[in-house]
Amino acid sequence: MSTTTLPPTKKDAPKSAPAATTSDRAKSERKLGWLLAGPAFLVMLAVTAYPILQATYESLFSYRLTDPDNRSFVGLENYGVILSDPLWWRSLWVTALITFITVLVELVLGFALAMVMAKALSSIRPIVRAAILIPYAVITVVSAYAWQFAFNINTGFVNSWFAWIPGVGTDTDWFGDFGTSLFVICLAEIWKTTPFISLLLLAGLAQVPEVLQEAAKVDGATWWQRLWKVTLPNMKAAIMVALLFRTLDAFRIFDSIFVMTAGANGTESVSFLAYRQTISRLEIGLGSALSVLLFLSVVLIAMVFIKGFKVDLAQARGEG
Amino acid sequence: MSRREKIWWWLGGALIVVYCLFPIAWIVSLSLKAPSDLNTGGFLPSALSWENYDLILSGGASDLFLPALRNSFGICLIATAISCLLAMFAAYAIARLDFPGKKVILSTALIVAIFPIISIVTPLFNLWRNIGLYDTWPGLIIPYLSLTLPISIWTMSAFFREIPWEMEQAAQVDGATTWQAFRKVIVPLAAPGVFTTAIIAFFIAWNDFLYGISLTSTSAARPVPAAIGLFSGESQFVEPTGAIAAAAVVVTIPVILLVLLFQRRIVAGLTNGAVKG
């Protein structure tokens, strides 16, 4: 049995006639368009394009703020230093690991939440919807502290509640080694960001044509078959958008790690490494090079999604 | 739906509510524990104590916490207002006019939204020190626009596209002046979208931590999340756990109020902006 989707329909016919003859009206509309949207566009460029260009330039220098007189041009040496340092590869691996685990769990859990919300009785729907927005709206730092204090060996309740699980006791130090630290960090991230994914997936669920569901039911498809053959293929766009956004967001992880471990036990993420070089060690040259590398990683991930998985954001927004 | 099935979905809903509220309940409970009660390993305090709130609101930590609260409100509200204003014009152009720059602007917004913040922090840290914006309100408001502006454009243009703009002409045909048509017809239709966008942008600015700790050094501009994050390191009191918990509760109150009052709109705004069929 193949997947079942409705044939693509032209959403709207071209609004204007082919622009072979650019009328005065079209010209003035274009001008007005840029006049209105221009300021926002320029501000966006100013707060991102300018800094990344500046960072690219500064990454070519050996430059410490504590020793400004010894600023010298070193070409690509900073990149050489970083790429040959196990610290960079380690933090890249940790970041990728956290991203992979959290996004995977969030996708499954978020889908389950979306299903429940879609089916929730109208009497409890507002309560569920308000509740689900709370993790989204709570500050990441607050969420990180809540989870950190819960697992903390002194202030936490987790050890005394879960002492019946083998390996957990009142003296379990969750932040004592890499694996358990990473577990709690992922838990906090998953708690905080699953609701956002589930809302996007809920919107996707609403787009699955009811007729197809009914038709599959009539044909005797089981719930599981309908899920895999009808529901999921029809909400592919929503899933991909949720995946793209969350992956890139997870890859920037900083707040939770700062609060929960401050990078101890090898839990340093790439953002944290760059922060430490620039802000703590005042190594502007190295920090800039790290920033550029992180930026390139994000671009790479986005390219993989958009080219590789063919995520069409315009189509997902109904603009295709 | 059968009765049995109903009970299952109801149970699922209840489970979601517990999942979402549990960590919040925990931090509230922790904030109400007296220092001697902190390390007992229990979830609930053995006796209610307002000591932690006294500490951050009027006691030893208030000179760290209160200015930070003021900074956060001021900086986030200004950044939200600026980005909503800019986004309003941009979204109007995207929703109503036919011009080739549309795609460029929306893609730019998307790229800015996924930009790694630390890549902006590094160059700004150096630049702000040189031009005197380090540790000032404008020094945070400007980079906050990189957080709030893209989502504002994205969300607002999705809202604006649903406005029946023909009604403006209809009003003019009925004898309203251009200004009247705009004020009486378009403003009421557009206002909910602008308002919802403002809430979402405010959430994002309120959540910032990285800009806050990197581009400030004193309570002149340091926002609350950064102040809480640095409580343990820089302040003198011995056991910051209770104070952090109380501060965490205080900064969570505004967002919870917004969620409770405007939940339906926020959901519409979040999903409209990202996925629309």
Interface residues (C-beta under 8 A of the other chain):
Chain A: K15 S16 A26 E29 R30 L32 G33 W34 L36 A37 P39 A40 F41 V43 M44 L45 V47 T48 P51 I52 Q54 A55 E58 L65 L113 V116 M117 K119 A120 L121 I124 R125 P126 I127 V128 R129 A130 A131 I132 L133 I134 P135 Y136 A137 V138 I139 T140 V141 V142 S143 Y145 A146 W147 F149 A150 N154 T155 G156 F157 N159 S160 W161 T170 W191 P195 F196 L199 L200 L202 A203 G204 Q207 A237 A238 V241 A242 F245 L248 D249 F251 R252 F254 D255 F258 V259 S271 A274 Y275 T278 I279 I284 G287 S288 L290 S291 V292 L294 F295 V298 A302 L313 A314 A316 R317 G318
Chain B: K6 W9 W10 G12 G13 A14 L15 I16 V17 Y19 C20 L21 P23 I24 W26 I27 L30 L38 N39 G41 G42 F43 L86 A87 F89 A90 Y92 A93 I94 L97 D98 F99 P100 G101 K102 K103 V104 I105 L106 T108 A109 L110 I111 V112 I114 F115 P116 I117 I118 S119 I120 V121 T122 P123 L124 F125 N126 L127 R129 I142 P143 L145 S146 L149 P150 I153 A158 F203 W206 N207 F209 L210 I213 S214 V224 P225 I228 G229 T241 I244 A245 A248 V251 T252 V255 I256 L258 V259 L260 Q263 R264 I266 V267 L270 T271 A274 V275 K276 G277
